[in-house]
Amino acid sequence: NKLKTLEDNKEITAFVQTNMYSPRVLETFKASDGQQLDISILKPMPFDSTKQYPVIMEVYGGPEHQSVHNDFATNAWQQYMTQLGFVIVQVNNRGSANYGSDFKKAVYGKLGYWECFDFAETAKFMGRKKWVAADRIAIKGHSYGGFTSAYSVASYPDLFKAAIIAAPVTDWRIYDAVYTERFMGVLPESKAAYDKSAVLPWVKNIKAKILITHSTGDDNVHVRNTMQLLKTLIDLGKDADLRLYQSGGHAIAYSFESQRLLQQQYMEFLQKHLQFQK
C-alpha cells in the first residue's frame, strides 16, 4: 500500500492543462527489415487531426547515444516549433545505447549506413499518418547529427525536402582519431569503409534544400569538413545556404544574441522550405 505521497505535481499538471504544451508521445514500429525502433513525437499545438503538418526530424545518431527518453518534454525550441505548426520526431536508431550489444555494434565499420536507414524508415512511418504531410519532411542535426543529416539527404534524396546540417563531419579521415578508429578501424586497412562512410561521394544525389551552419573556431569538428562539402556542392552546381559564425566553438553560437540569431535562422529556413499553412 502507499505510505506517503512525496510529490503530486499539482502545479505542473495545472500548468500544462492551461498553457500551450505538447507532451511527448512514445511509439514503437518495425522497420522494413524487421528491426523494432522507438521514436518520440511532439504534435503541433493546437492539434487538428484533419490537417496535414510538416515534420522536423531532429537527429543525432552517434554510437552509444540515446535520443528518445520517457521523460517530460522541456526543450523550449521544440515546444516553440510545435506552436508554429511543426511535428518534432526523434528516434533511437541502431548504434544507440541501452538496446543490447548487437543493436549498438551494428554500426561498427559502417558509420552512417544503419543510422540513416533507420531515419529513413522513421520518415516513411510518419509519412503514412493521415495528419502528416509526407512531402514536407525535414531532417536537422548538429555534429554527428550534422553528419547523419547530410548522409540521409544524400542517401534518401526523395524522402527529405530540407535539411539543416550543423557542424558536420563529412569525412571520418579528418575527425578525431581516438573516436573514429574505435568505430571505423584504422587506416589504410579500413580505407573501403571510410570511403563508404564519407558524405562527399554521395552529394550528387542531393535534392533537398540545405542550410549548413558551422563555426570557423570549431576545435572539435574542424570547419574544413563544411568547406569540402560546400566545394563539392558548388562543383556539382548545387545551391546551399551557409551561415558561418566566427567566434563560436563547436556549439556554433557563443552568446545569447548569437544563439537567438541561429535559432531564428533555423526557424525561417524551415518555414520557407516546408511551406505549410497554419
C-alpha positions in Angstrom: 0.0 0.0 0.0 1.1 3.6 -0.5 2.6 5.0 2.6 3.0 8.6 1.7 2.8 11.0 -1.4 6.1 12.7 -1.7 5.1 15.0 -4.6 1.8 15.1 -6.5 2.9 17.7 -9.2 -0.4 19.6 -8.9 1.1 22.8 -10.1 2.8 21.2 -13.1 -0.4 19.4 -14.0 -2.4 22.6 -13.8 0.2 24.5 -15.9 0.2 22.1 -18.8 -3.6 22.0 -18.8 -3.9 25.7 -19.1 -0.9 26.6 -21.3 0.3 25.6 -24.8 2.3 22.4 -24.2 3.0 19.4 -26.4 3.5 16.3 -24.4 6.0 13.7 -25.6 4.3 10.7 -27.3 6.2 7.5 -27.4 5.7 5.0 -30.3 7.3 1.8 -31.5 7.3 0.4 -35.0 9.1 -2.2 -37.1 11.5 -1.2 -39.9 11.2 -2.9 -43.2 14.0 -5.4 -42.2 12.1 -6.3 -39.0 14.1 -4.2 -36.5 11.9 -2.6 -33.8 12.6 1.1 -33.3 11.4 3.5 -30.6 10.5 7.1 -31.5 9.1 10.1 -29.8 6.7 12.6 -31.3 5.7 16.1 -30.3 2.5 17.1 -32.1 1.6 20.7 -33.1 -0.3 22.8 -30.7 -3.2 23.2 -31.1 -3.5 19.9 -32.9 -6.1 19.2 -35.6 -6.2 15.6 -36.9 -7.9 16.7 -40.1 -4.9 18.8 -41.1 -1.5 17.7 -42.5 1.6 19.0 -40.8 5.2 19.2 -41.8 7.8 17.2 -39.9 11.2 18.1 -38.4 13.2 15.0 -37.6 15.8 16.1 -35.0 18.6 13.6 -35.2 22.0 12.8 -33.7 22.6 9.1 -34.2 26.1 8.7 -32.8 27.1 5.4 -31.3 26.2 4.8 -27.6 23.9 7.9 -27.7 20.2 7.8 -27.0 17.7 10.5 -28.3 14.4 9.1 -27.1 13.6 9.0 -23.4 10.4 8.6 -21.4 10.6 12.0 -19.8 8.9 15.4 -19.6 9.4 17.3 -22.9 11.2 20.5 -21.8 13.1 21.6 -24.9 12.0 25.2 -25.5 12.9 25.4 -29.2 10.9 22.2 -29.9 7.9 23.4 -28.0 8.0 26.7 -29.9 8.2 24.9 -33.2 5.1 22.8 -32.3 3.3 26.1 -31.7 4.3 27.2 -35.2 2.7 24.0 -36.6 5.6 21.5 -36.9 5.7 17.9 -35.8 9.0 17.1 -34.0 10.3 13.5 -34.2 13.3 11.7 -32.7 14.4 8.1 -32.9 16.7 5.6 -31.1 18.5 4.3 -34.2 20.8 1.4 -34.4 24.0 2.2 -32.6 22.1 3.7 -29.7 22.8 2.7 -26.1 20.7 0.5 -23.9 19.4 -1.9 -26.5 22.0 -4.6 -26.2 25.3 -5.4 -27.8 24.0 -6.4 -31.3 22.0 -3.2 -31.7 24.9 -1.0 -30.6 27.6 -2.8 -32.7 25.5 -2.9 -35.9 27.1 0.4 -37.0 30.7 -0.7 -36.5 32.8 -0.2 -39.6 29.9 1.5 -41.5 29.0 4.7 -39.7 26.1 6.4 -41.4 24.5 3.4 -43.1 22.2 2.0 -40.4 21.6 5.3 -38.6 20.3 6.9 -41.8 18.4 3.7 -42.8 16.5 4.0 -39.5 15.9 7.7 -40.0 14.5 7.0 -43.5 12.3 4.2 -42.1 11.0 6.6 -39.5 10.3 9.3 -42.1 8.3 6.6 -44.1 6.5 5.5 -41.0 5.5 9.1 -40.1 4.5 9.8 -43.8 1.8 7.1 -43.5 0.0 9.1 -40.8 -3.0 11.0 -42.1 -2.1 14.2 -40.3 1.5 14.2 -41.7 2.5 15.9 -44.9 4.7 13.2 -46.3 6.2 15.5 -48.9 7.3 18.1 -46.3 9.7 16.3 -44.0 13.0 17.9 -42.9 16.0 16.5 -41.1 18.1 18.5 -38.7 21.2 17.6 -36.8 24.3 19.0 -35.2 27.8 17.4 -35.0 27.3 13.7 -35.5 23.7 14.8 -36.3 25.1 17.1 -39.0 26.9 14.1 -40.5 23.7 11.9 -40.4 21.6 14.8 -41.8 23.9 15.2 -44.7 24.3 11.4 -45.3 20.5 11.0 -45.1 19.6 13.5 -47.8 22.4 12.1 -50.0 21.3 8.5 -49.4 17.5 9.1 -49.5 17.1 12.1 -51.7 13.3 11.6 -52.4 12.4 11.4 -48.7 13.5 14.8 -47.3 12.5 18.2 -48.6 15.0 20.1 -46.5 18.0 19.6 -44.2 19.8 21.6 -41.6 23.4 20.4 -41.4 25.2 21.9 -38.4 28.9 21.4 -37.7 29.0 18.2 -39.7 31.7 15.6 -40.1 31.8 15.0 -43.8 34.8 12.6 -43.9 35.9 10.5 -40.9 39.5 10.7 -42.0 39.6 14.3 -40.7 37.9 13.7 -37.4 39.5 12.8 -34.0 41.4 9.5 -34.5 40.6 8.2 -31.0 36.9 8.4 -31.7 36.9 7.4 -35.3 39.2 4.4 -35.1 37.1 3.0 -32.2 34.1 2.7 -34.6 35.7 2.6 -38.1 39.0 0.7 -37.6 42.4 2.0 -38.7 43.8 3.2 -42.0 44.9 2.1 -44.5 43.3 -1.3 -43.7 39.8 0.1 -43.5 40.0 2.5 -46.5 37.0 1.0 -48.2 34.8 1.5 -45.1 36.0 5.1 -44.8 35.1 5.8 -48.4 31.6 4.5 -48.0 31.0 6.5 -44.8 32.2 9.8 -46.3 29.4 12.1 -47.4 31.1 13.7 -50.4 30.8 10.7 -52.9 27.0 10.8 -52.5 26.4 14.6 -52.6 25.5 14.2 -56.3 22.2 12.6 -55.2 21.0 15.5 -53.0 17.7 17.1 -54.0 16.8 18.7 -50.7 17.1 22.4 -49.8 20.1 22.7 -47.4 21.2 25.1 -44.7 24.8 24.5 -43.5 26.0 26.2 -40.2 29.4 26.0 -38.6 31.9 28.0 -36.5 35.3 28.8 -38.0 36.6 28.4 -34.5 35.3 24.9 -34.0 38.1 22.8 -32.4 36.1 19.6 -32.4 34.7 19.2 -35.9 37.1 21.4 -38.0 35.4 23.8 -40.4 37.3 22.0 -43.2 34.5 19.4 -43.1 32.0 22.1 -44.1 34.3 23.7 -46.7 34.8 20.5 -48.6 31.1 19.7 -48.5 30.4 23.2 -49.8 33.0 22.9 -52.6 31.5 19.5 -53.7 28.1 21.1 -53.9 29.4 24.0 -55.9 31.3 21.7 -58.3 28.0 19.9 -58.9 26.1 23.1 -59.4 24.0 22.6 -56.3 23.0 25.5 -54.1 23.0 25.7 -50.4 22.6 28.3 -47.7 25.6 28.9 -45.5 26.0 30.6 -42.1 29.5 30.9 -40.6 30.0 32.1 -37.0 33.5 33.4 -36.4 33.7 33.4 -32.6 31.9 30.3 -31.6 33.3 26.8 -30.8 31.6 23.5 -31.6 28.3 24.9 -30.4 28.4 27.5 -33.2 26.6 30.1 -31.1 28.7 31.9 -28.5 26.4 34.4 -26.8 22.7 34.9 -26.1 22.3 37.1 -29.2 24.2 34.7 -31.5 22.1 31.8 -30.1 18.9 33.7 -30.7 20.0 34.5 -34.3 21.0 30.9 -35.0 17.6 29.6 -33.9 15.9 32.3 -35.9 17.8 31.3 -39.0 16.8 27.6 -38.4 13.2 28.6 -37.9 13.0 30.8 -41.0 14.7 28.2 -43.2 12.2 25.5 -42.2 9.2 27.8 -42.6 10.4 28.9 -46.1 11.1 25.4 -47.5 8.3 23.4 -45.9 5.7 26.0 -46.9 3.0 25.0 -44.5 -0.4 26.7 -44.0 -1.3 27.4 -40.3 
